[in-house]
Each structure stands twice: as C-alpha cells, then as structure tokens.
Amino acid sequence: EAGVAQSPRYKIIEKRQSVAFWCNPISGHATLYWYQQILGQGPKLLIQFQNNGVVDDSQLPKDRFSAERLKGVDSTLKIQPAKLEDSAVYLCASSPDRQTPGELFFGEGSRLTVL
Amino acid sequence: KQEVTQIPAALSVPEGENLVLNCSFTDSAIYNLQWFRQDPGKGLTSLLLIQSSQREQTSGRLNASLDKSSGRSTLYIAASQPGDSATYLCAVRPISGGYNKLIFGAGTRLAVHP
C-alpha cells in the first residue's frame, strides 16, 4: 500500500514570495491533516479535513495560509506572502476512520526555508 | 489547554543500554497516546498506540506504558542499538477540542553510539 505522498520535498524562497505544497493521502483515507513542525519543536496542527470539508483550522494563520482539498482526495497548502518564521517542515497525514480516533499516517514532509 | 512535555530533550548512550523516555501531559481526558519515531529529514513513523483503557503496549524491544491518572507515559527501549538513533515524539489525543487531533511534545533526540 502506498503511503502519504508529498511534494516538493524541499523549497527555498525569499520572504514575501509565495509557495504551495501538495499532498496525496493513502487511498480511501477520509481525514487529511496538515501539520507545521518548526525545528526543535513537535508538530502543530494547522488544518484538518474530513473528506473535502474543514473540521479544524483554528491554528491556521488565515491572513497568509490557505488550504483546500478538492474532491476529497489531494490537498494543497499555500503560503502567501511567506515570512521568515514560516521556515519549517510541513507534514501531511491521513487517517482512515472517523468512528474512532485512530492512527495517523505521515508523509515525509516538505521542508521550507524562507530567506 | 493540553500540554505535552518530554524529558530529557536529548540523550546519548552507548550501545546495549536499556533506556527510558518520559512523556507527561496536563489533561488526563484523552482517547489514547501514541509514540512516534522521526529520523532526520523524514516524516513520523508510528511505534506504539496505547488506548486510554490500556496500561501498556509492546512491540519488539519497545514497551510503552500509560498512567492516565497521573498524566504520564514512558517508552522503554531494551538493548539499544545505533539504528535506534532518532527523535522520539509522544502525542496525545484529547477528548475535547477537536476530533482525532494530536497534541505533540517537542521530542527526545536519542543518539546511540557503538
């Protein structure tokens, strides 16, 4: 079974530029998550989708971050304009089951450096 | 607000030692607790998941315990090997504040030297 796919793996941009990250979850997984992991910290949830609807985006900086999950499968996370403090690894995860809280499966992440 | 703390932040040991990594959380109202491993430049790999009704889970040389009432979990690694070198993250699923939302600690960075 294929895992969670993310691209690009690495991205370097200058502040005020924009960037987009893509995630393809495990086939059949209804729930998709985007986490931000700053160096030396644990991952922090940015947004959670159930199919193509948003379940939780309370920690998403909506003035610069946006995310969508069209057709309830792939998802894109966009940052515009980027700030220095956005330098982090952006992790996508998916989980299969809404009836009981279950395991999350993570992709390898997209590392963003903002100069 | 749920907070997760991991001690120590970093650990360096010789090969063969038995290790204990600690995780504490402030709110005992959780569905379960999960331990992850993260290699440099990689995503998270799930190691063990302990439901709130369970006391421990074992997988190979790994054993995780959960004391929900005191807000503590430990990850025990037996006979450590250089291949165990990685960052170990603890995460809890709070019952309130969002479905299947994980709250992570900052991790323990482990180095096992030959």
Contacts between the chains, C-beta under 8 A, distances in Angstrom:
chain1	res1	chain2	res2	distance
A	4	B	43	7.5
A	31	B	100	6.4
A	40	B	106	6.7
A	41	B	106	5.3
A	42	B	4	7.2
A	42	B	89	5.7
A	42	B	91	7.4
A	42	B	104	3.1
A	42	B	105	5.3
A	42	B	106	4.9
A	42	B	107	5.9
A	43	B	44	7.4
A	43	B	89	7.7
A	43	B	102	7.7
A	43	B	104	5.1
A	44	B	104	7.3
A	45	B	98	7.7
A	45	B	101	5.8
A	45	B	102	6.9
A	48	B	98	7.1
A	48	B	99	7.8
A	48	B	100	7.6
A	48	B	101	6.8
A	50	B	99	7.9
A	55	B	98	7.2
A	55	B	99	6.2
A	56	B	98	4.6
A	56	B	99	7.7
A	56	B	101	6.4
A	58	B	98	7.6
A	91	B	43	6.0
A	91	B	44	7.0
A	93	B	44	7.8
A	95	B	100	6.1
A	98	B	99	7.3
A	98	B	100	7.7
A	100	B	31	8.0
A	101	B	31	4.5
A	101	B	32	6.5
A	101	B	93	4.9
A	101	B	99	7.1
A	101	B	100	4.5
A	102	B	100	7.1
A	103	B	34	7.1
A	103	B	46	5.6
A	103	B	49	6.0
A	104	B	34	7.8
A	104	B	46	7.4
A	104	B	100	7.5
A	104	B	102	6.4
A	105	B	46	7.4
A	106	B	36	7.9
A	106	B	43	4.1
A	106	B	44	4.2
A	106	B	45	7.6
A	107	B	43	5.2
A	108	B	41	7.8
A	108	B	42	5.4
A	108	B	43	4.3
A	109	B	42	7.4
A	109	B	43	5.2
A	111	B	41	7.4
